[in-house]
């Protein structure tokens, strides 16, 4: 079973193309290092970052750096 945890990197407000203001959180995905046998858990970066809204919805980052709310037409611009 994979164990993943999120490490908060940043948070910011963004203006949506729908006129709303959203709070966006940027996370780095960490995976449990299975090679460590010590009692304490050790986590390492997976190299994957993700963005989510405060309500948990995912935010997609495009290749050009633009953001939009997943499964919607709403584009976000950092405030």
C-alpha atoms as a printed R data frame, in Angstrom:
   type eleno elety resid chain resno       x      y       z
1  ATOM     1    CA   UNK     A     1   0.000  0.000   0.000
2  ATOM     2    CA   UNK     A     2   1.415  3.390  -1.018
3  ATOM     3    CA   UNK     A     3   1.613  6.049   1.613
4  ATOM     4    CA   UNK     A     4   1.523  9.632   0.380
5  ATOM     5    CA   UNK     A     5   1.355 12.822   2.352
6  ATOM     6    CA   UNK     A     6   1.156 16.436   1.286
7  ATOM     7    CA   UNK     A     7   3.592 19.134   2.385
8  ATOM     8    CA   UNK     A     8   2.257 22.691   2.122
9  ATOM     9    CA   UNK     A     9   4.549 24.873   0.006
10 ATOM    10    CA   UNK     A    10   2.447 27.984  -0.486
11 ATOM    11    CA   UNK     A    11  -1.008 29.480  -0.345
12 ATOM    12    CA   UNK     A    12  -2.384 32.443  -2.238
13 ATOM    13    CA   UNK     A    13  -5.600 34.104  -3.344
14 ATOM    14    CA   UNK     A    14  -6.632 33.960  -6.974
15 ATOM    15    CA   UNK     A    15  -9.289 35.701  -9.022
16 ATOM    16    CA   UNK     A    16 -11.491 33.370 -11.051
17 ATOM    17    CA   UNK     A    17 -12.800 34.070 -14.532
18 ATOM    18    CA   UNK     A    18 -16.244 33.646 -12.908
19 ATOM    19    CA   UNK     A    19 -15.706 36.782 -10.774
20 ATOM    20    CA   UNK     A    20 -15.101 34.841  -7.534
21 ATOM    21    CA   UNK     A    21 -11.990 34.953  -5.340
22 ATOM    22    CA   UNK     A    22 -10.454 31.615  -4.356
23 ATOM    23    CA   UNK     A    23  -7.817 30.507  -1.864
24 ATOM    24    CA   UNK     A    24  -5.336 28.141  -3.510
25 ATOM    25    CA   UNK     A    25  -2.895 25.839  -1.722
26 ATOM    26    CA   UNK     A    26   0.243 24.450  -3.371
27 ATOM    27    CA   UNK     A    27   1.539 21.116  -2.066
28 ATOM    28    CA   UNK     A    28   4.485 18.841  -2.669
29 ATOM    29    CA   UNK     A    29   3.665 15.128  -2.636
30 ATOM    30    CA   UNK     A    30   5.840 13.087  -0.301
31 ATOM    31    CA   UNK     A    31   6.152  9.303  -0.213
32 ATOM    32    CA   UNK     A    32   7.215  7.159   2.699
33 ATOM    33    CA   UNK     A    33  10.776  5.929   2.268
34 ATOM    34    CA   UNK     A    34  10.339  2.156   2.524
35 ATOM    35    CA   UNK     A    35  14.095  1.578   2.790
36 ATOM    36    CA   UNK     A    36  14.172  3.182   6.228
37 ATOM    37    CA   UNK     A    37  13.664  0.621   8.986
38 ATOM    38    CA   UNK     A    38  13.941  3.021  11.930
39 ATOM    39    CA   UNK     A    39  10.967  3.650  14.185
40 ATOM    40    CA   UNK     A    40  10.524  7.211  12.911
41 ATOM    41    CA   UNK     A    41   8.923  7.592   9.492
42 ATOM    42    CA   UNK     A    42  11.011  9.183   6.769
43 ATOM    43    CA   UNK     A    43   9.352 10.961   3.849
44 ATOM    44    CA   UNK     A    44  10.916 12.007   0.574
45 ATOM    45    CA   UNK     A    45   9.770 14.140  -2.320
46 ATOM    46    CA   UNK     A    46   8.117 12.421  -5.263
47 ATOM    47    CA   UNK     A    47   8.892 15.429  -7.470
48 ATOM    48    CA   UNK     A    48   5.167 16.029  -7.980
49 ATOM    49    CA   UNK     A    49   3.441 19.249  -6.940
50 ATOM    50    CA   UNK     A    50  -0.296 19.845  -6.898
51 ATOM    51    CA   UNK     A    51  -2.685 22.700  -6.271
52 ATOM    52    CA   UNK     A    52  -6.037 22.521  -4.508
53 ATOM    53    CA   UNK     A    53  -8.706 24.987  -3.500
54 ATOM    54    CA   UNK     A    54  -9.609 25.450   0.153
55 ATOM    55    CA   UNK     A    55 -12.665 23.214  -0.443
56 ATOM    56    CA   UNK     A    56 -10.442 20.385  -1.745
57 ATOM    57    CA   UNK     A    57 -11.105 20.715  -5.477
58 ATOM    58    CA   UNK     A    58  -8.060 20.213  -7.663
59 ATOM    59    CA   UNK     A    59  -6.505 23.032  -9.636
60 ATOM    60    CA   UNK     A    60  -4.654 22.140 -12.833
61 ATOM    61    CA   UNK     A    61  -1.439 23.965 -13.697
62 ATOM    62    CA   UNK     A    62  -0.923 24.272 -17.427
63 ATOM    63    CA   UNK     A    63   2.452 24.183 -19.191
64 ATOM    64    CA   UNK     A    64   2.320 27.978 -19.558
65 ATOM    65    CA   UNK     A    65   1.855 28.386 -15.783
66 ATOM    66    CA   UNK     A    66  -1.834 29.275 -15.968
67 ATOM    67    CA   UNK     A    67  -4.250 27.665 -13.508
68 ATOM    68    CA   UNK     A    68  -7.820 26.426 -13.866
69 ATOM    69    CA   UNK     A    69 -10.226 24.602 -11.615
70 ATOM    70    CA   UNK     A    70 -10.454 20.948 -12.610
71 ATOM    71    CA   UNK     A    71 -13.703 19.903 -14.325
72 ATOM    72    CA   UNK     A    72 -14.758 23.503 -14.893
73 ATOM    73    CA   UNK     A    73 -14.123 26.365 -17.278
74 ATOM    74    CA   UNK     A    74 -12.890 28.661 -14.506
75 ATOM    75    CA   UNK     A    75  -9.407 30.072 -15.044
76 ATOM    76    CA   UNK     A    76  -7.484 31.510 -12.092
77 ATOM    77    CA   UNK     A    77  -5.133 34.469 -11.891
78 ATOM    78    CA   UNK     A    78  -2.991 35.058  -8.827
79 ATOM    79    CA   UNK     A    79  -4.179 38.085  -6.879
